[in-house]
């Protein structure tokens, strides 16, 4: 591969330097320094353009990139400038599992991305479409000298499976060569369960719960080791695969292009389809301004057609008008919250096209997010690609003080040097210790859900009596916890983190990154707010609504109203949460304070509905999981826990519920 004509774009922290390069002035690495760290997928492909999945996507590559308060890359400018190499700093590709991001880069002409480190999902998505990524900055000098780089140069240091997939031009091509038609040792078909058990029997020595589950689902495939070690690629059989509307049309197109229109899905009874991102798109400021409403409706219809064609079970959130006509039998909500409520069981493997799929790890299963190509491959081969990670044990000691929640714990973890340095990228976080027993499953799900923000593959909590209570209460069934469903004494961990829960206090995270957390007690500035939003998969569960209601009912009893000029939104995570709140009478309190209630869906969290900011001067306090630039509109987003969000709504400024109570009581 001759790279003589490759042009390099350094993603500098200085927007003027990026514009200089786009205008044709080449820079050296030293001149462009310092480079942007933490470039998120929300910046590479802002959510409002994700209805595109054809060549047009390349026009939007990096249009959301934020340098200070500036967005230096305009529509089509990256493509027109003709750069083949992008260079950035640490943790490139943070955020969602959207394969649109590397796809947009490749469509814009980029062939290689060099960064100090990459987020797991972004890099795997790049592999799957044949976009090269490297942490070898030595390649830059060779490119500048016009040297020809070989495939071996570009995959140097990558594990064997990733290198093989890149060499084949991407996962679907690789899968057609190596996975279709593969049979188990029994000769009874592709990847039977008895085969996975025979593979698992080879394991020796103490294992973590994650390792036990993964090895029980491991498949035999070419270019995968018999005894995988951390960092090596393998394939597993998933008990559940789920997808939502941002990915289904693209996945369908990929499968048709690779296999023809009459392709067959493996185990369709274990595939679930969700329409959960577009319920309020007609009221989404970003989509209305961009003239994208018709595109979004077409995207949703493409998913409905796909589900109908293949006979797949589908959950769709009803519009507010449709809810009035519903007979109560429609069950819907945010995909990964629904999977935890209705499908996942201890010991299973769950994969979905959302970075917050780890939500279900709270039930003692292995749940992780994948991109479009990974899911398309899994649909037609039954095999899910994963790189074996190391595990981190998070030991929770003691009990959290009154008013402190799992969200505060996660914002605290995100601000630690270990996580801020990127040391958690690609790892599994096992939450254990005496403190976990004090947390019910809804709170445990906040921990595992936000492992996406930690940079991890997933999070997991060993199943216990609380797990059985949750499944029995939510589904009316009795689950089983097998004797092996725990981590063994002596299991190996890459790191041990210890958190004394009693020392925690209400936290917030400054706008721009969920890792910019600090205790509210240490916030020495007054932050006025315009919007208070409670909801999303992280904070739209029953116990989250218990917190919202507790604060607002206290405020009502003490003669308080929502602060003047503040808009308050509450959005249910699932219909079951909505029905629970109605049965508890919470809706009356919410109505009395003028809170706008939204039906279950992702909404403002994904910049897809009411609650998103409409201009840069607005300040939002939100219970969502991430606040990357542009994530919930052009304004500034502070992350906080459910009680802090509602207390701030009453005060009109960032404040904890405890501090608000002290202020009112005098």
Secondary structure by P-SEA (a helix, b strand, c coil): cccccbbbbbbcccaaaaaaaaacccccccccccccccccccccccccccccccccccccccccccccccccccccccccccccbbbbccccccccccccaaaaaaaacccbbbcccccaaaaaaaaaaccccccccaaaaaaaaccccccccccccccaaaaaaaaaccaaaaaaccccccccccccccccaaaaaaaaaaccccccaaaaaaaaaccccccccccccccccbbbbbcbbbbccccaaaaaaaaaacccccccccccccbbbbccccccccccaaaaaaccaaaaaaaaaaaaaaaaaabbbbbbbbcaaaaaacccccccccaaaaaaaccccccbbbbcccccccccccccbbbbcccaaaaaaaaaccbbbbcbbbbbbbbbcccccccccaaaaaaaaaacccccccccccbbbbbbccccccccaaaaaaaaaacccccccbbbbcccaaaaaaaaaaccbbbbbcccccccccccccbbbbbccccccbbbbcccccccccccccccbbbbbcbbbbbccccccaaaaaaaaaaaaaaaaacccccccbbbbbbbccaaaaaaaaaaaaaaaaaaabbbbbcccccccccccccccccccbbbbcccccccccccccbbbbbbcaaaaaaaaaacccccaaaaaaaaac
